[in-house]
Amino acid sequence: MSFPKDFYWGGATAANQCEGAWNADGRGMALTDVTTGGSVKEPRMITYIGADGKPGKIRSMGEALPEGAKYAVLDDCYYPNHEGIDFYHRYKEDIALFAEMGFKMFRMSISWSRLYPNGDELEPNQKGIEFYRSVFEECKKYNIEPLVTIHHFDTPLYLEEHYDGWNNRQLIEFYDRFAETCFKEYKGLVKYWLTFNEINNTVMFLEMFGNTASDEMYQRAYQQLHYQFVASAHAVKKAHEIDPNYVVGCMICGITFYPGTCDPEDILLNRHTWEKGIFYCGDVQCKGKYPTYAKRLWDEHDVHLDITDQDLIDLQEGKVDLYTFSYYMSTVVTSHEVKETVSGNFSAGAKNPYLTYSDWGWALDPKGLRYYLEMIYDRYELPLMVVENGLGAYDEVESDGAIHDPYRIDYIREHILDMDKAIEAGVNLIGYTTWGCIDLVSAGTGEMRKRYGFIYVDKDDEGKGSFERSKKDSFYWYKKVIASNGKDLD
């Protein structure tokens, strides 16, 4: 095996999916706090009180809040993110378990509204500051390097309601303050930072709706992205000013796209899908400028962006040091009629007859990860990290308390083998953090039954359970993998 001796093995979580304590110690609300539980068949809903005082719900993706309505927590709805897995009160226990596995890195995020409850305050919430300091100190105690996502799908709800979220240029200023606070407060405790989680999802979400997304929706999406690109660039510059040792990366939702046929239409469609879904964000954040094909993407939907000359300077001066991405699956794109479709991590496409699929319809394709690694490293020549990868599956607890999850071990083993091949081919891959190293609330469905972890959490889809932690077979297997630096995969 060719993993470097200082390779960062570890796991990943997100604040809104694991912390809980949604209204504790001064934390403000985020959109996830008004998002109900769902399932594969039933979408998650966002709840509100209408202008007429009546409660209502809209789909969490693709629907706008009715005019005059206000986001609200309703008494008769279940909100799984409110409690998460109670990491807020159990972080010492959880980090000790990560250390027992031998983690070198723990990826986590900071809840913006825990530091700035509304998002537009001038001074942070000290209880929030102290919580994350305690978490980072606990990591350091075990020589675990934190990898911290500054924004992981959790813009403060107040900013969504009063400023129209990332459609408003002012959010750059608020994000700048939030990021600078993180960089100053946690200097010496954190080295690696990611500016926005799966930033490309802003446009990818629209692709999920096929050809139904309007030009206005694309206008908003591309404008939101531009403001986030500028905010990300500001963060990179500020981080390097505060501590030259800081390493700041982008984070892309990585999906490998294949053409459905050798029809030249499919080949061209596939290239354009890569450009729109993957390269657009990576090019701006890694190269510091918009690519030549950006004009074509904008023209497709009559998009006209608010871009200043200073924005373009900022993008050039705020290029990331590191490219990180999630990878779960590949998908097929074709211009031909599709008989069988599948969907996965915020994407949908034709079914690939050469692959097998998970219970949630996700293609199992480790070679797609190798393809992605080699393609991206060749394009940017920046250090890479795979910061999300894993298998969501139903886990059964045996009568003796054992949890046998050979399917998870098989999935991760195959992806590690292909990461190794990419490293052998010259890719500078420096870290791997599996998603949901401890069971947490699913972002897409709000379920607990869709489990990713090496550590089982006793909580069900209705929020019932003891929240006790227990080790799955994969816990012991991954411990062995880390101890052998990827050599012992049996």
N, C-alpha and C positions, 0 to 999 in steps of 0.2 A: 504493500500500500504506500501511497506517496503523500499522505497528509503531512504538512509541515509540523515540526515538533511543538510550535507555539499556537497550533490551530485552536480556534475558539469553538469548543463543543458546548451546547447548552440548550435552552428552551425559551419559548416566548409566550407572553400574555399581553393583554390590553387592560387598562384601568377600568373602562366601563363594563367589561365582561367578567372581571374577577373581584374588584375591590368591594363592591357593595357600599354600605354606609353612605347612601346617596344624598342624604340630607344632614349628615353628621359634621360637627366641628366647622360649621360655616360654609360648607360646600354649596355652590349654586347648582342649578339644574342644567342638564344637557338634553339633547333630543332623545337619547336612549332612555331617559327617565320618564318619558311619556310614550314609550313604545312598548306595546303589549307582547306577550309570548305568541308564537305561531307554530307552524310545523311545515313539513315538506308540501302538504296540500293546502294549508291555510296560511295566508300571508300575515306577517306582523302588521299591526295597525298603530297609527299615531292618534292619540286621543285629544279632544279639545272641547271647549264650551263655545257654542256658536254665539253670534251677535244677539240671537233671540233668547239666550240663556239655557238652551238645550244642549245636552252632551252629544258628541258625534265622533266618528272615526274616519280616517282616510288611510289608504295604503301607505306603508312606510317608504315605498319607492314609486315615484311617478305621479303622485297626486299632490295638488297644492291645497293649502289650508283655505277654507272659504273666507271670503272677505268679512272682516270684523270679528273673526273667531280668535280665541286665545288658547294656546296649548294648556292642557290641564291633566292632572292625575285624577282618574275617576274611581269611585269607591268599588264598583263592581268589576273592575279589570285587574288582571294580574300582570305585573311588570317585573320580569325576571332579573333585570339589571339592578333593581333596587337593592337586592341582597348580594347579587353575583355569587361568589363562593366565600364571601366574607374575608377576603385577603386582608382587608383593612385591619381586622383584629387578629388575624392568624398568620401574618407575614413572617414572623420569626419561625414558626413551626414549618411553614412552607419552604422558606429559604434553607432551613436545616436539612430538609428532604432533598432539595436541589444539590446541596453540598454533599450529601451522602451519595448521590449519583455521580458526583465528581464534576459538576458543571464548572466550566471555565468562564461562561458568559450567561447572563440572564437578561433577556430582552423584555422590557416593560414600558409602559407609557405613563406620562404625568397627566392627570385630569386637569385641564385648563381651568375649569370652574371650581376646582378645589383650591387653586392658588388665587384666581381672580373670579369670584362667584358670579358676577355679571359679565366680566370680560373687559369692561371699560374703566375699571377703577385705576387710580394712580398708584395705590399701594397694595401689596399682596396680603392674603390671609395668612397670618403667621402659623396658625395651626396646620394649614396645608403644607407650608414650607417645612415645618418640623417633621411632619409625617414622612415625607419623601427623604429627608435627611436621615431619619432613623432606618428606613428601608435600605438606603445606599450604604450606611454604616454596617448594617447587618450583612450585606453582600460582601463588603470588604473584609469583615471578620473571617469569612471563609475563602478569601481570595477569588471571589467571583466578580468578574468585570461587568458592570451594568451597561447595557445598550439601551439608550433611552429615546423613545419616540416622543417628540414634543406634541404632535397633534395626531391622535388616533381616533378619527371620527367622533370628536366630542367638543365641537364649538359650543361655548356657553349658550344656553337657550335664550337668554336675554339678548344676545347679539343677533340671534336668528329673528327674534320678534321685533326688536327696536331698530335694527340696522339693516335688515334683509340679508343677514349672514354675509357670505363671501361675494355677494353681488355688489357689495359696497367697498370702495377703495379704503375707507377708514379702518377696515379690519386689519389691513397691513400694519398700521400703527399699533393696534391693540396686540397683535401677534408679536410684533417687535418687542414690546414691553414684556410680554410673557416669556419669550425666549431669552431675552437678556437677563431677566430675573433667574431663570433656570441656570444659565451659564455662570452667573456670579455666585449664586447661593451654593452650587454644588461643585465648584472648582476644587479639584483634588479628590473628589469622590467619584466623578464620572468623567470618562474620556471620550466615549463614542456616543454620538447623537444622530438621530434621524429627524428630518424636518416635518414631513407629512407622510402618514401611512397610506400606501396604495393610492397615490395622488392621481393616477390615471383612471381610477374608477369613476371620476366625475363625468368623463365622456363614455367610458365603457358601460355605465349604467344605461345610458341612452340607447346603446347598441342592443341591449337586452329587449328593447321594445320593438325591434325590427325596424320597419320603415315608418312607424307611427309617431316617432318623436318629431316635434315641430321645429322649424327654423328658430323660433323664439327660444325653445329649450336648449338648442345648440348654442345660441348667442349667449345665454346665461352660463352654460357650462364652460365654454371657452373663456369667457370673461372671468369667471371664478378661478379657473386654472391660472390665468395670467396673474391675477392678484396673489395667488398662492406661490407662483414661481418667484415673484418679486419678494414676497415675505421670506421665502426659503433662502434666496440670495442674500437678503439682509442678515438673516440668521447666521449663514456661513461666515460672512464678513465680521460680524460682531463676535462670534465664537473665537475666531482667530485673533481678534484684538484682545479679548479677555484672557485667552490662554492659547499660545501658539501650538500647544500639544493636542488641542482638541481635534478630533476627526469627525467631520460632519458628512452624512450621507443622504442620498435620496432613497425612497422606498417605493418600488413599483409592484403592482399586481402582475406577476409574471405568468403569462400563458403562452405556450408554444402553439402557433397556428400552422396547420398543414392545408395545402390545396386539396380539394376533394377529388379532382381529376387532373389529367395533364392537358386539358383544354386551356389554351393560352388565356382565356377569360378568367379561369380559376387561378392561374399563376399570377396574373396581374391583381386580381381581387385579394389574393393572399398577401402580396407585397403591400398593398394599400391598407390591409387590415393590420399588419405589423406596424406600419407607419402611424396610423391613427391610434391604435390601442396601446402600443408599447414604446415606439421610438420617439413619438412627439414629446412626451414628458422627459424621457431620458436625454434626448438631444438638448433640450433647453437647460436642464439642470446640470448636465455633464459638460456640454460644449459652450454653454453660456450665451446661446443665441437661438433664434427660431430657425428651423431647417427650411430648405427651399420648398419642400412640399407643403409647408404650413399654409401658404396662400391657396393651394388647391383645396385643402380641408376647409378653410374658412369660406371659400367661394361656393363650395357644395351646399352650404346652408345660409348663404348671404350674411355671414358673420362680419361685423365691424367692431374692432376692439378699441377700448380706451387704453392706449399705450403711449407713454411719454418718452422723450429722448432719455430722460434720467433713468426710466425703467430699463431701457436697453443697456445703459452703462452698468446699472446695478446687476443685471443678469450676467454680464461678462465678468464682473468683479466678484461674483458670488457663486462660482462653480463649486460643486460638491467634491469632496475628497474620496468618496466611497460610493459604490453602487450596490444597493441591497434590494432584494425582491422576495416576494412570496412565490412559491410554486407548488401547485397541487395536481395539475392536470394539463393536458393539451386539448385542442379542439380542431374541428375541420370546418373550413369555409368553402362554399361552392356557389356558383351562379346557377346551378341546375336544380331541378325540383328535388326536395329532400323528403324521403319516405319516413325516416326515423330520426328524431332530434333528441338531444340530451342537454342537461344544463348542469352547471357547477359553480365554482367560486365566482359569482357575479358575471357569468358568461353563459352563452348558449350556442349550440352549433349542431352540425350533422354528426351522427354516430359513426365512429371509426370501427370497421369490422375487424381490425387487427388488434384491438385492445379489449380488456375487460373493464367493467365498471363497478363502482362501489354502490352501497345501498342508497346513496344520495345522487346517483347518476354521474359521478365524477370519473373521468377516464384515468386509469392507472397506467402511467407512462413515464417510467424513470429515464428512458432514453430521451424523452422530450426535455427533461431537466439538463441533461448533458448538452443537447443541441442549443438550448437557451444560454447556458454558461459560455459555450464556445463562441456563439454569435455575439453576445453582449461584450465579452472581454475583447474580442477582435475589434469591436466598434469603438469602445471607449478607453481601453487599456488602463482601467482603474481597478483597484482591489475590489473583489466581490464578496458578498455574504449572502447566503440563503437564510433569510430570517423568519420564514414560515414555510413549513412543509409537514405533512402528517396526514393521518387517516382518521376521519370521523366515522365512528362505528358504534353499533350497539354492544355494550359490554354486559356480561352476566356475572353476578357474584355467586360463587358456589356455596354450598351449605357450610363448608369449612372456612369461608371468607376469602378463598383464593379467587383471583381473576385471571383467567387464561386468555391472552390476546395475541395468539400467533399471527393473526392477520395484520396487526399493527407492526409487529417485528418484521414480518416479510416485506411490508410496504417500505419501511424506513431502510431496511438492509439493501433493497434493490436501488434505492435512491443514493445511498452512500456509495455503492459500487460504481454508479455512473458519475458521481462527483469525483471519485478517485480517478476515473478515466479522463475526465476533463482536466484535472490537475496534471496528470501525466502528459496531456496534450499541450501544456503550457499555460493553462488558466491560473491566474493568481487568486484562488479562492481561499479566504482567511477565516471563515466562520460558518457555522451551521447551527441554527436554533430552531428546533422543531416547534410547530405551533401547538399551543394548549398543552404544554408539558404537564400541567395539572388540569383536570377537567374544569371547564368553564362554560359560561352561557354562550351559545352559538350566536354569532352576529346576524347571520342570515335568517335563521328560523326562531331564535330565542329559546331553543330546546336545551335541555341538559343531556338527553338520551344520546345526542350526537356527540360522542365523547372522543377526545383526542389524546388524553393524558397518559402519562406513565403512572400518575397518581390518581386514584379514584376518589371522587368527592360524593358523599352520600346526600344527594339532593336530586329530586325528580323534576319533571316538567311543570309541576304545580307548585314548586318551591318547598315541598315537604322533604324531611330528612334530618339527620343529625349533623350534617356538614362535616362529619368525621372523615379523615384522610386514610387511605390504605394503598398499599403498593401492588401494582399489577405485575404480571410476569415480565412485561416490557421494561419495568423499572430496573430489574436486576440485569436484564440484557443490555440496556443502554449504559448502565454503570460499567459493564465489561467492555463495551465498545469504546467508551471514553478512556478507561484505564489503559487500553491497548492502542490508543490513538487511531482507532478505526481498523485495526488489524484483525481483531477477534470479532467476527460477525456471526458466529454459529449460535 
